[in-house]
Amino acid sequence: KKKKKKKMAAHEDETTMGPMATTPEEKYELITRNLQEVVGEDSLKELLKERDLELYWGTATTGRPHIAYFVPMCKLADFLRAGCHVTVLFADLHAYLDNMKAPWELLQLRVKYYEEAIKAMLESINVPLDKLKFVQGTDFQLSREYTLDVYRLSSLVSQRNAQKAGAEVVKQAAAPPLGGLLYPLLQALDEEYLKVDAQFGGVDQRKIFNLASEALPRIGYKKRIHLMNPMVPGLTGDKMSASNIKSKIDLLDSAKSVRAKVNSAYCLPPTEKDWESTNGVLAFAKSVVFPLLHGKPFNIPRPDKWGGPIDIANYEELVEMYSSE
């Protein structure tokens, strides 16, 4: 016999992403949840009264994706629940311009690896891929119109401002290659050519976002909304980076390696300065674990000798437990 499919409320999605937002207020709350900064809040609120948001998230296909990528993945789930139309950009040309972190002959292979890895991460947290649009940078960034706009921006943006914009994202050098100076200009133009209302990224992208807001109107394009995630500290207390093996958990790490890295993570006692902001384990719990539980408790199975299993209701309770130890 066929099992009757459970009838779902109109505000719920058929995936396990969580309930869908229906009102502009609910959508705004979901879109901005756990973000560090929003530029264009008033514009966002007004737009949501009229229609759903169009936005994109881009990733340069350089080093191997690691578990910190789950932070933007969780936000993509939030955006979908808020009714947003989301584009994921595999920025292969950016990867080449950033000091050739991805050699030209490897660009296509890097994009394929990123596409498989990112899609697998999204599927693992029940984000429906058919609701996302995937785009490769070189599919539109080599067009005549786009190239002409790069030249137009190049005539308006100074070398100093271009270098300043990419300071936290592009590899820096005493004599920077021109590619690194073009990087922020292309990222600004992507907002126009992907036809979005907003760009989402880490707070390390702030200077590039500022450049986009200042430069695009000068060539006749509108200023966009910018949504910024906090940067997740790595297991060593600094930014989780693909170039620092000890700071990250790679997607391909074995279970044994993951346990070893977590057990040796840099976790200051709560009496020390910046004990919470440098704790990569707490940051991952806040940005990934609890959002994916959708209000359900975080269960930690423990042997009886250590107090038995424990349920933690939310991140605040986790922090309180840690700080009281």
PyMOL commands that set and color helices and strands:
alter all, ss='L'
color gray80, all
select helices_A, chain A and resi 24-32+41-50+67-81+92-97+104-124+129-131+137-139+144-154+159-165+178-193+203-219+245-247+255-263+280-293+304-306+315-324
alter helices_A, ss='H'
color red, helices_A
select strands_A, chain A and resi 37-39+54-60+85-91+132-136+198-202+225-229+298-300+310-312
alter strands_A, ss='S'
color yellow, strands_A
deselect
rebuild
show_as cartoon
